[in-house]
Amino acid sequence: MIRVGCTFRAGLIPYMWEAGDQIDVLEHSLDPFVNAGTDGLRAAATCAEMGAFTLHSIDLTLGSPDARSRPQHLVEIRDVLQAMGADELSDHFAYSRVEGRRLHDFAPLWRVEEQVDLLCGNIDFVQEQLGVRLVLENVACLFDPGGDLTASELANEVSRRTGCGLLLDISNVLINEINGFCVAADEFAELELDRVVGVHLAGGELVDGIMWDAHSSPVPTSDVEWLGRLLPDMANCTSVIIERDERLQEGSELLDDLAAVRAVVDRVTLAQTSA
Amino acid sequence: MNDIVATQRVLADLVLDDEVRRQWASDPTAFAAARLQPAEAAMIAGLDPRGLEAMSRSHEAKKARFDFLHARHHAYEDAKAEKAGLAPTHSHDHGPDGHTHDHDHDHGPDGHTHDHDHDNGPDDHTHDHDHGHGAVS
């Protein structure tokens, strides 16, 4: 079953209420629950009780050695996972900490063998420490460090070696194409789609000639069309999440996005059932 | 053998420090060659200046939002402690060499005590206390 849903944000609650049964899964952010004492654990458990959910993190910094430098942080994450009964946690093909210094945006990976080794070692370590499976998401880049591998080749290799799942952000691939860093059709063709367990979609924003993954606008029609083409080959995909973090007062746009995505998911599911 | 740690260190310098980025922009090849082995230097020298500048701006914007929410969180915790009849004991020291940050919370009769000791400096990073609100993707 492929569930359709969105990120859980307080500002979206009125629209989520209006959406009713259009939303069958919510994506919760892990990080606000971590290191927040019993209040955080209680909030996490309450969110889990709201219904089906996915759990998303932005601070595991899996691409840098810092992923292993905060053992207490991992203990606190494990407490949250247990409070929620979560068995998967997603984060990114990126890093956001370097020798203790925090980057408040994701730094894209240099796609070379040594980076793959470092990333796989970190994923193995964190999966072992947390006792859950990690799911890794491709990021939208503001610059591209390049390397010997494409982003999809790197994702396939990491998933093969560590057993982690893939969270395919279709919009991020298309943003990277707009910014001149890849050919989206090639990236989609190379990706082993049966490793994809979830999909993200979001609307970006063009500023000074650079497309940003802003989560601020409706999901472009092209992104929904790509979902329709790719989804039939994602045998293990269980959720399609629309990310929305900005311009929440225009939450009615989210309702339109949910309807468009659900129509695609229903069509694909019906075709598979008929076959 | 590519040195990932070295390239990440230089990249972080470029994102976080305007002066370092200006030095790089004036002669990316010489800048990178002075700090890295040839393969790593080629990658750093070849970065897109516009994209690097964009990431630095994005970092600053998201950090400002994070700091604002972080301060609000602590104000809330202090108010809660005060309401419970306990003196809030919070101290922050954002020194130039790192971010040291001490907490001692006691949430009253139900027995929720909450102690933190942070030192986010590069040489001795003992504990972290972030509440999300950073990068999105």
Interface residues (C-beta under 8 A of the other chain):
Chain A: S29 L30 D31 P32 V34 N35 A36 G37 T38 I58 D59 S64 P65 S69 R70 Q72 H73 H92 A94 Y95 S96 V98 E99 G100 R101 R102 L103 H104 D105 F106 A107 W110 V112 E113 E114 Q115 L118 E137 V139 A140 C141 L142 F143 D144 P145 G146 G147 D169 N172 N179 H200 D208 G209 I210 W212 D213 H215 E243 D245
Chain B: M1 N2 D3 I4 V5 T7 Q8 R9 L11 A12 V15 L16 M43 G46 L47 D48 R50 G51 L52 A54 M55 S58 H59 E60 A61 K62 K63 F66 G98 H105 H107 H112 H114 H116 N120 G121 P122 D123 H125 H127 D128 H129 D130 H131 G132 H133 G134 A135 V136 S137
